[in-house]
Amino acid sequence: MATWIGFLRAINLGAKRKFPKADIVAAVEDAGFTDVETYINTGNVRFDTAMRSRARIETALEKAFVERAGFSVPTICFTTAELREIAEHAESFGHGGRHYVSLLKQEPSAAAIAAIEESSTAEEVAKVGGRAVHLLLGENYHEARLTNAAVERRLGVSTNRNLTVIRALAQKWCSD
């Protein structure tokens, strides 16, 4: 059995995309995964599975989520080692402002990485590492140009978490 972390995109936003933690757990268990746990109500779920294919895991979860929630829930999965690496990579930036991480469904091409990193400015910086885009922003996230929406336009489906959540998940679910 391997432990995976799933990040659900665009849930609990507005009245029509509610997906409570208990329903997420039930859907993951209904899909055949075990030792299921969630962390805060923003779509972070840990589970064990004998499946080895990330694509198959994501497909199984997305099917279970649409059946349970009644709407599509794009899901992005990482192994515990991958999530730990994302959290550790963040430490190398030494950034004093807001730090968000956009988690990508697919590995970006070299051209796409160059395009997003070249859109950086002195106030807003994007650094790509694998399937994670570190967004180093000033104090007002709501006025930023480098947002998860900008990442998705260039790199495809992604979901965004602040670095505090990424660190907490790595500490809670990725310690060996």
C-alpha contacts under 8 A as a table, 3 or more apart, distances in Angstrom:
res1	aa1	res2	aa2	distance
1	M	48	D	6.00
1	M	49	T	5.22
1	M	50	A	4.61
1	M	51	M	7.86
2	A	48	D	5.41
2	A	49	T	5.53
2	A	50	A	6.18
2	A	51	M	7.82
2	A	52	R	7.86
2	A	79	T	7.92
3	T	46	R	7.06
3	T	47	F	5.67
3	T	48	D	4.39
3	T	49	T	6.58
3	T	79	T	6.42
3	T	80	T	6.45
4	W	46	R	5.83
4	W	47	F	5.58
4	W	48	D	6.18
4	W	49	T	7.66
4	W	77	C	6.61
4	W	78	F	5.77
4	W	79	T	4.60
4	W	80	T	5.96
5	I	44	N	7.13
5	I	45	V	5.69
5	I	46	R	4.54
5	I	47	F	6.58
5	I	77	C	5.53
5	I	78	F	5.33
5	I	79	T	6.15
5	I	80	T	6.68
5	I	83	L	7.84
6	G	43	G	7.81
6	G	44	N	5.87
6	G	45	V	5.10
6	G	46	R	6.29
6	G	75	T	6.35
6	G	76	I	5.61
6	G	77	C	4.34
6	G	78	F	6.57
7	F	43	G	5.64
7	F	44	N	4.89
7	F	45	V	6.57
7	F	75	T	5.61
7	F	76	I	5.13
7	F	77	C	6.20
7	F	159	T	7.21
8	L	11	I	6.86
8	L	42	T	7.63
8	L	43	G	4.67
8	L	44	N	6.45
8	L	73	V	6.29
8	L	74	P	6.06
8	L	75	T	4.64
8	L	76	I	6.54
8	L	159	T	7.25
9	R	43	G	7.08
9	R	73	V	6.08
9	R	74	P	5.41
9	R	75	T	6.12
9	R	76	I	7.82
9	R	158	S	7.19
9	R	159	T	5.20
10	A	13	L	6.42
10	A	17	R	7.51
10	A	73	V	7.07
10	A	74	P	7.88
10	A	159	T	7.52
11	I	17	R	5.33
11	I	18	K	6.05
11	I	19	F	6.18
11	I	42	T	6.87
11	I	43	G	6.74
11	I	73	V	7.26
12	N	15	A	7.64
12	N	17	R	5.26
12	N	18	K	4.35
12	N	19	F	5.93
12	N	20	P	7.70
12	N	41	N	7.68
12	N	42	T	6.91
13	L	16	K	7.49
13	L	17	R	5.65
13	L	18	K	6.76
14	G	17	R	6.11
14	G	18	K	7.27
15	A	18	K	6.32
17	R	71	F	7.42
18	K	69	A	7.76
19	F	23	D	6.45
19	F	24	I	6.75
19	F	69	A	6.18
20	P	23	D	5.39
20	P	24	I	6.41
20	P	41	N	6.89
21	K	24	I	4.99
21	K	25	V	6.23
21	K	38	T	6.55
21	K	40	I	7.94
21	K	41	N	6.06
21	K	43	G	7.66
22	A	25	V	5.18
22	A	26	A	6.21
23	D	26	A	4.99
23	D	27	A	6.04
23	D	68	R	7.07
23	D	69	A	7.73
24	I	27	A	5.16
24	I	28	V	6.18
24	I	38	T	7.97
24	I	43	G	7.99
24	I	45	V	7.87
24	I	65	F	7.25
25	V	28	V	5.21
25	V	29	E	6.15
25	V	36	V	6.14
25	V	37	E	6.78
25	V	38	T	7.13
25	V	45	V	7.76
26	A	29	E	5.12
26	A	30	D	5.96
27	A	30	D	4.94
27	A	31	A	6.22
27	A	61	L	7.62
27	A	64	A	5.41
27	A	65	F	5.95
27	A	68	R	6.15
28	V	31	A	5.12
28	V	32	G	6.79
28	V	33	F	5.82
28	V	34	T	7.86
28	V	36	V	7.11
28	V	47	F	7.85
28	V	61	L	6.40
28	V	64	A	6.86
28	V	65	F	7.80
29	E	32	G	5.18
29	E	33	F	5.02
29	E	34	T	6.07
29	E	36	V	7.01
30	D	33	F	7.33
30	D	64	A	7.09
31	A	60	A	6.39
31	A	61	L	6.55
31	A	64	A	5.93
32	G	49	T	7.89
33	F	36	V	7.13
33	F	47	F	6.19
33	F	48	D	5.82
33	F	49	T	5.39
34	T	47	F	5.71
34	T	48	D	5.13
34	T	49	T	6.56
35	D	46	R	7.68
35	D	47	F	5.37
35	D	48	D	5.82
36	V	45	V	6.97
36	V	46	R	5.55
36	V	47	F	4.43
36	V	48	D	7.09
37	E	45	V	5.69
37	E	46	R	5.15
37	E	47	F	6.58
38	T	41	N	7.76
38	T	43	G	7.52
38	T	44	N	5.62
38	T	45	V	4.38
38	T	46	R	6.19
39	Y	42	T	7.70
39	Y	43	G	7.60
39	Y	44	N	5.54
39	Y	45	V	6.53
39	Y	169	L	7.73
40	I	43	G	7.42
40	I	44	N	7.12
41	N	44	N	7.46
46	R	173	W	7.37
49	T	52	R	7.87
51	M	56	R	7.62
51	M	57	I	6.79
52	R	56	R	8.00
52	R	57	I	7.78
53	S	56	R	5.23
53	S	57	I	6.24
54	R	57	I	5.07
54	R	58	E	6.10
54	R	77	C	6.65
54	R	78	F	7.74
55	A	58	E	5.19
55	A	59	T	6.11
56	R	59	T	5.07
56	R	60	A	6.12
57	I	60	A	5.20
57	I	61	L	6.20
57	I	77	C	7.84
58	E	61	L	5.15
58	E	62	E	6.01
58	E	75	T	5.87
58	E	76	I	6.60
58	E	77	C	6.60
59	T	62	E	5.15
59	T	63	K	6.16
60	A	63	K	5.26
60	A	64	A	6.28
61	L	64	A	5.06
61	L	65	F	5.99
61	L	75	T	7.19
62	E	65	F	5.02
62	E	66	V	6.18
62	E	72	S	6.99
62	E	73	V	5.91
62	E	74	P	6.26
62	E	75	T	6.31
63	K	66	V	5.41
63	K	67	E	6.31
64	A	67	E	5.17
64	A	68	R	6.17
65	F	68	R	5.08
65	F	69	A	5.63
65	F	70	G	7.53
65	F	71	F	7.53
65	F	72	S	7.02
65	F	73	V	6.27
66	V	69	A	5.26
66	V	70	G	4.94
66	V	71	F	4.90
66	V	72	S	5.03
66	V	73	V	6.54
67	E	70	G	5.65
67	E	71	F	7.72
69	A	72	S	7.86
74	P	157	V	7.87
75	T	105	K	7.62
76	I	103	L	7.22
76	I	104	L	6.89
76	I	105	K	5.20
76	I	158	S	7.45
76	I	159	T	7.76
77	C	105	K	7.62
78	F	81	A	7.92
78	F	82	E	5.79
78	F	83	L	6.12
79	T	82	E	5.16
79	T	83	L	6.35
80	T	83	L	5.17
80	T	84	R	6.05
80	T	170	A	7.44
80	T	173	W	7.06
80	T	174	C	4.95
81	A	84	R	5.12
81	A	85	E	6.17
81	A	174	C	6.87
82	E	85	E	5.09
82	E	86	I	6.33
83	L	86	I	5.06
83	L	87	A	6.36
83	L	166	I	7.75
83	L	170	A	6.19
83	L	174	C	7.34
84	R	87	A	5.20
84	R	88	E	6.15
84	R	170	A	5.23
84	R	174	C	6.10
85	E	88	E	5.02
85	E	89	H	5.90
86	I	89	H	5.13
86	I	90	A	6.39
86	I	129	G	7.65
86	I	132	A	6.88
86	I	166	I	7.99
87	A	90	A	5.29
87	A	91	E	7.06
87	A	163	L	7.64
87	A	166	I	6.16
87	A	167	R	5.60
87	A	170	A	6.64
88	E	91	E	5.46
88	E	92	S	7.49
89	H	92	S	5.66
89	H	93	F	7.73
89	H	129	G	7.91
90	A	93	F	5.83
90	A	94	G	7.94
90	A	134	H	7.32
90	A	163	L	7.84
91	E	94	G	6.17
95	H	98	R	7.76
95	H	99	H	7.37
95	H	136	L	6.78
97	G	136	L	6.74
97	G	137	L	5.84
97	G	138	G	5.22
97	G	139	E	5.91
98	R	135	L	7.98
98	R	136	L	5.93
98	R	137	L	4.99
98	R	138	G	5.87
98	R	139	E	6.02
98	R	141	Y	7.25
98	R	162	N	7.96
99	H	134	H	6.88
99	H	135	L	5.66
99	H	136	L	4.75
99	H	137	L	6.18
99	H	162	N	6.08
99	H	163	L	5.62
100	Y	134	H	5.94
100	Y	135	L	5.08
100	Y	136	L	6.67
100	Y	137	L	7.93
100	Y	160	N	6.72
100	Y	161	R	5.71
100	Y	162	N	4.15
100	Y	163	L	5.36
101	V	132	A	6.33
101	V	133	V	5.51
101	V	134	H	4.62
101	V	135	L	5.95
101	V	160	N	5.55
101	V	161	R	5.43
101	V	162	N	5.99
101	V	163	L	6.38
101	V	166	I	7.85
102	S	132	A	5.68
102	S	133	V	5.00
102	S	134	H	6.54
102	S	135	L	7.48
102	S	148	N	6.06
102	S	151	V	7.34
102	S	158	S	5.95
102	S	159	T	5.40
102	S	160	N	4.26
102	S	161	R	6.56
103	L	131	R	5.96
103	L	132	A	4.75
103	L	133	V	6.55
103	L	158	S	5.20
103	L	159	T	5.33
103	L	160	N	6.11
103	L	161	R	7.95
104	L	107	E	6.93
104	L	131	R	4.86
104	L	132	A	5.95
104	L	133	V	7.68
104	L	155	L	7.52
104	L	156	G	7.11
104	L	157	V	6.08
104	L	158	S	4.38
104	L	159	T	6.88
105	K	131	R	7.11
105	K	156	G	7.28
105	K	157	V	5.63
105	K	158	S	5.82
106	Q	131	R	6.65
106	Q	156	G	7.26
106	Q	157	V	7.57
107	E	130	G	6.44
107	E	131	R	5.33
108	P	112	A	6.05
108	P	113	I	6.35
108	P	130	G	7.63
108	P	131	R	6.98
108	P	155	L	5.93
109	S	112	A	5.15
109	S	113	I	6.23
110	A	113	I	5.09
110	A	114	A	6.18
111	A	114	A	5.11
111	A	115	A	6.18
112	A	115	A	5.03
112	A	116	I	6.34
112	A	154	R	6.22
112	A	155	L	6.13
113	I	116	I	5.42
113	I	117	E	6.09
113	I	128	V	6.49
113	I	155	L	7.72
114	A	117	E	5.20
114	A	118	E	5.81
115	A	118	E	5.20
115	A	119	S	6.42
115	A	154	R	7.46
116	I	119	S	5.24
116	I	120	S	7.22
116	I	126	A	6.58
116	I	151	V	7.05
116	I	154	R	6.77
117	E	120	S	5.58
117	E	125	V	7.17
117	E	126	A	5.13
117	E	127	K	5.98
117	E	128	V	7.32
119	S	125	V	7.87
119	S	126	A	7.64
120	S	123	E	7.86
120	S	124	E	5.54
120	S	125	V	4.51
120	S	126	A	5.81
120	S	146	L	7.70
121	T	124	E	5.08
121	T	125	V	6.02
122	A	125	V	7.07
123	E	137	L	6.35
123	E	138	G	6.02
124	E	135	L	7.18
124	E	136	L	5.71
124	E	137	L	4.70
124	E	138	G	6.63
124	E	144	A	7.43
124	E	145	R	7.75
124	E	146	L	6.62
125	V	134	H	7.92
125	V	135	L	5.82
125	V	136	L	5.01
125	V	137	L	6.56
125	V	146	L	7.64
126	A	133	V	6.40
126	A	134	H	5.59
126	A	135	L	4.74
126	A	136	L	6.35
126	A	146	L	7.34
127	K	133	V	5.62
127	K	134	H	5.09
127	K	135	L	6.72
128	V	131	R	7.38
128	V	132	A	5.82
128	V	133	V	4.38
128	V	134	H	6.18
129	G	132	A	5.34
129	G	133	V	6.33
129	G	134	H	7.81
130	G	133	V	7.99
133	V	151	V	7.83
135	L	146	L	6.90
135	L	147	T	7.56
137	L	140	N	7.72
137	L	141	Y	6.73
137	L	144	A	7.10
137	L	146	L	7.85
138	G	141	Y	6.81
138	G	144	A	7.76
140	N	143	E	5.71
140	N	144	A	6.81
141	Y	144	A	5.23
144	A	147	T	6.37
145	R	150	A	7.26
146	L	149	A	7.92
146	L	150	A	5.79
146	L	151	V	7.20
147	T	150	A	5.16
147	T	151	V	6.38
148	N	151	V	4.88
148	N	152	E	6.09
148	N	158	S	7.08
148	N	159	T	6.82
148	N	160	N	6.09
149	A	152	E	5.07
149	A	153	R	6.25
150	A	153	R	5.18
150	A	154	R	6.57
151	V	154	R	5.38
151	V	155	L	5.68
151	V	156	G	7.21
151	V	158	S	7.48
152	E	155	L	5.12
152	E	156	G	4.45
152	E	157	V	5.41
152	E	158	S	5.97
153	R	156	G	6.15
161	R	165	V	6.34
161	R	166	I	6.72
162	N	165	V	5.62
162	N	166	I	6.61
163	L	166	I	4.93
163	L	167	R	6.03
164	T	167	R	5.25
164	T	168	A	6.14
165	V	168	A	5.01
165	V	169	L	6.09
166	I	169	L	5.26
166	I	170	A	6.15
167	R	170	A	5.10
167	R	171	Q	6.10
168	A	171	Q	5.15
168	A	172	K	5.94
169	L	172	K	5.01
169	L	173	W	5.57
169	L	174	C	7.19
170	A	173	W	5.48
170	A	174	C	4.80
170	A	175	S	7.01
171	Q	174	C	5.83
171	Q	175	S	5.92
172	K	175	S	6.77
